[in-house]
Each structure stands twice: as C-alpha cells, then as structure tokens.
Amino acid sequence: MTTIALIGAGGKMGCRITDNLRKGTDPVYYVEISERGLANLADRGLAATPQAEAVPNADVVVLAIPDVAIGNVSESVVPAMKSGAMLIVLDPAAAYLGKLPKREDVAYFVTHPCHPPVFNDETTPEAKRDFFGGVAAKQAIVCALMQGPEEQYAVGESVAQAMYAPILRTHRITVEQMAMLEPTMAETISSMMVTVLGEAMDEAVKRGVPYEAAKDFMLGHINVQLAIVFEKTNPFSDACLVAIEYGKKAMLKDNWKDLYDPDRVYDQIDVMLHPEKLPAKLESL
C-alpha cells in the first residue's frame, strides 16, 4: 500500500486525478485550500485534509498545482516529507529550472500525459470526446526519475499510471528530454502552429469563404495531412510539396530547430513561469 497526499486535489487537474485515485485501494489524503476546490471535493463526497497532517504521513506527495506555483509550494511541502518518500510533479518546467528544494533523501519523479492520440481505436462516444485523457480514452504517459534510488521508479510509475488511467503505454525518459517534448515540441511549436491553422481559417472566412465550408475543408485536410506525415500513408502530391516549401520559406526562420537547444529550452520555460518577461523576450527574438 502506498499512502498518497494529493496537493490541489479539487483543482482542474486535481479533480481528474482524484477521480482516478478513488478507484484504487491506496489510501489518499486530498489536500485543497481554495473555496472552489473544496466545493469540488464536497461534490464527490470527500473532505480535505490539512497539508500539515497529510504530507508527513505520505509515501508519495503529488503536486497537482499550476507550474508557476510549484516552486513556492514545494518549499513548504518538501521539508515536511518523511525520509524516503517521493515527490511527484506533473510537468518538467519547475524541475528543469531547478525550482525544487534540495533534499537528497526524497525522490523526485516527473510525469506527464501524452493525451489520447488522434489516431486511435476508441469506439464509445465518451472515449471519443475525452480529448484530454484520464477519463475514458486510453493515453500514453512519459515518466522520469529525477533523483532517488532506482527501485523508486516503479513506485512513481505505478502512481502515474493510476492517476492518468486508462493507460496505453508508458515511456521512461529523462527530465531534459521531457522538457524538449513540452514546452518546446508540444507548446512552443505544435500549439503555436495549430493556433496559426485556426487563424488561417478565420482569415479565409474574413475574406468571404462561408464558415462551415472553411471549417470542413480545414479539418478534413488536417486529418489526411496528419495521416501522411505520421502514419506514412500516401505521400503529398508534387504540387503540394511545392506549396509546402513555399509556405516554410514564407513563414519559418531557417534556424527554428534551434528551439531545441538547451539554452533555448531553458528560455522558453523561464518566460512561461515568469510571463512578465515575455515582452523583452519577444523583442530579442
């Protein structure tokens, strides 16, 4: 049995984890201080446990809180943890920036959901609409043991699989690799490009194309483009390949892959945790 303290149990992410952990047999302390979070727990028939009571008695402490709060919250949580316990964070940002307190007798474990894939075998309406995962659709997860004994990895992986269930598969990577996946690959690049796709559709509508026609055309083409690139189905036509090269030259800097360099990854995470730095950062690009 692994005793778990879930910090932020009534929040947006915390509620998903709470709902999954309740299905297991491990004892869980649900820690929450916000009025709305407490109401969310009450809706589930749960009462919050004070942090001061939960943390010292937990084998695993999970921080289900916003990235910007992890540094300050971990400063109050980690010193209260018992020796040999594990701290789990749900994003690599704070760990990558060195925001977790120094304590060698506590294991640090980082995990993040991949989210349900575009191409899947889900058949139920609930699973098809579970875009985020952790409810009805299967998803893969990534895990990293940042510090602590090797045998602790299995403990962290087990808790992560319970939190993010149903699980498709689990990938063990490093914190540095996870930081390349998010924010760089998934947010700085992918989320930005999908946002641009939405703006491209809006521009077509602004210039006179009916909204429904533009949306059907965009989503249908995204579907086949994803299949071509990631499922290696039929290749793009010769004319489309020309359009791709034209678009890349018109829209992308030649050195955009430098975003994966360690100093650029650090820069992205730093500005995400300190958004007041964004205007100056944008000026320097």
Secondary structure, DSSP 8 states (H G I E B T S, - for coil): ---EEEETTTSHHHHHHHHHHTTSSS-EEEE--SHHHHHHHHHTT-----HHHHGGG-SEEEE-S-HHHHHHHHHHHGGGS-TT-EEEESSSHHHHTT-S---TTSEEEEEEE----SS----SHHHHT-SS-SSSS-EEEEEEEEES-TTHHHHHHHHHHHHH-SEEEEEE--HHHHHIIIIIIIIIIIIHHHHHHHHHHHHHHHTT--HHHHHHHHHHHHHHHHHHHHS--S---HHHHHHHHHHHHHHS-TTGGGGGSHHHHHHHHHHHH-GGGHHHHHHH-
